[in-house]
Amino acid sequence: MTTTIDAPLTHTETRSWYQVFMSRHASLVPTFAAVAILMLLLAGAEAFLRGDFITPGTMSALLLDNGPLLVMAVGMTFVIVTGGIDLSVGSVMAFTGILLATMLSNGVSAAVAIPVILIGGALIGLLIGVLVQYFDVQPFIASLAGLFLARGLAFLVNLSSVRVENDAVLWLRTRWYVGDFYITPTGVIALLVVALGAFVMQFTRFGRTIYAIGGNVQSAHLMGLNVARTRLLVYVISGLCAGLAGLVLTAYSGAGYPRNGIGTELDVIAAVVIGGTLLTGGRGYVLGSMVGVFVYGTIKTIISFLGAEQSWMQIIVGGLLLLFIVVQRVIVARADRRE
């Protein structure tokens, strides 16, 4: 009987394996990098704080506190993968939140108020999509118009904070405990939105069309894909997610406020980019955006634990953005050379 011993891979074979992996999965590299950064942040914080950071309460709060951001990141991923951008999401969240609180305070049933705010967010997204697709307005300008529109509507609804006392909405922040960990209905909603978004992007014709448009709009047209409908729908989805985030934030805070969400659109974009989605479009994953949100939330939590100035939040996130943009440019350049 003879025993066969596999010879170790030569340098050339190892390099060939690496090149094959990079040619097939290069778009995953930024997402893997985001996962690595998240692990390093958690491990570093746990070591520095001597075991007081990675606790059931802190980890549970990470999802609870970042639920609205996570919901909006899903819609933003759809938009950015097509090569667009949506600057209106923070204002739409504020508008739908204050509209919901005001309607509930006036005696409107939650069963009526919640669908109204979701439709309102979707309509603002539809308006932006129409401007982009049929009037050839740059997504930055079209969504900036949506930002001002939604913020103006929020102030038109109410100029002050409105407290929510509706049991159906406040129930959404109920804590369900599993041992020392807990989750709320708002957290479940956020995770369901992520799961649905990931499924649509990866396993449906609509998702494949989104990637095709982001890769090359002209090629998508030549393949017979419905570019116009898809570009409209991604902005509708983004607006719908922002409207849902308004519900999640209102349930979380127990009030609606027209000044909520100022600058949140930039936080959402940062989280999506950190999660590995290219701003130029064509590449990105909803699950990667979820990782980006958790990286963002972990940095915020660490700064809060240390009692440091919040300005460090912007500095660290800005540095991460620069890092990920450089990584993305390297990946795109290598892909272009292979072509």
C-alpha positions, 0 to 999 in steps of 0.5 A, a space after each residue: 500500500 502506498 501513501 500519497 502526500 500532496 506537495 505544498 503549493 508553489 509560489 506560482 500556484 499560490 499566486 494563481 489561487 489568489 488571482 482567481 479569488 480576487 477576479 471572482 470575489 474582489 467586490 467582497 474585499 471591502 466588506 471583509 475589511 469592514 468585518 475585520 475592523 468591527 472585530 478589532 474595534 470590539 476586541 480593542 474596546 474590550 481589552 482597554 475597558 477590561 471586560 466591561 464593553 462586550 456585555 449583553 446590555 451593550 451588544 443588545 443596545 447596539 442594535 436598538 440604538 442604530 435601528 433607524 440607521 440600519 433601515 435607511 442603510 438598506 434603502 441607500 444601498 439599493 440607490 448607491 449600487 445603481 450609481 445614484 445617491 439619496 440625500 433626503 433620507 434624514 429629512 424624510 425620517 424627520 417628516 414621517 416621524 413628526 407626521 406620525 406623532 402629530 396624527 396620533 396626538 390628534 386621535 388618528 388610529 395607528 393602523 391609519 397613521 403608519 401606512 400614511 407615513 410609509 406612503 409619504 416617504 415612498 412618494 418623496 422617493 418617487 419624486 426624486 426618481 422621476 427627476 433623475 430618470 425622466 428629467 435627467 437631473 443629477 441624483 445629488 441635486 434631485 435628492 437635495 431638492 427632496 431633502 429641502 422638501 421633506 424638511 419643509 414639510 416636517 416644519 409645516 406639520 409641527 414646529 415643536 416636539 410632539 410626545 407619543 402616547 399611543 400604546 401600539 407605537 410604544 409597544 415597538 420598544 418593548 424589550 424581549 429578553 433571551 437570558 441577559 440579551 434583549 431585542 425589541 420589535 424595532 430591532 426585529 423590524 430592522 433585521 427583517 428589512 436587512 434580510 428582505 433587502 439582501 434576498 432581493 439584491 442577491 436572488 431576484 431579477 430586480 436585484 440583478 438589474 440594479 447591479 447591471 445598471 450600476 455597472 453600465 447603464 448602456 449595457 443594461 439598456 442593450 440587454 433589454 433590462 427595464 432601466 427606467 422602472 428599476 431606477 424609479 423603484 430604488 428611490 421609492 424603496 429608499 423613501 419607504 425605508 426612510 419612512 419606516 425609519 421615522 416610525 422606528 425612531 419615533 417608537 424609540 424616542 417616544 416623540 416626533 421632532 421636526 429637527 430629527 435626522 439633520 446630517 443623518 443622510 451623511 451617516 447613512 452614506 458613510 455606513 454604506 461605504 464602510 460596508 463595502 458599497 462603491 459610490 460609483 455603483 455596480 458593487 455592494 451588499 446589504 449585509 455589508 451595509 449592516 456591518 458598516 452600521 455596526 462599525 459606526 455604532 461601535 465607534 459611537 459607543 466606544 467614544 461614549 464609554 470613554 467620555 471623549 468629545 463627539 468630534 472624535 466620532 467625525 474624525 474616526 469615521 472620516 479616516 475610515 471613509 478615506 481608507 475605504 475609498 482608497 481600497 475601492 479605487 484599488 479594486 476598481 483599477 485592478 478590475 479595469 486592468 484585468 478587462 
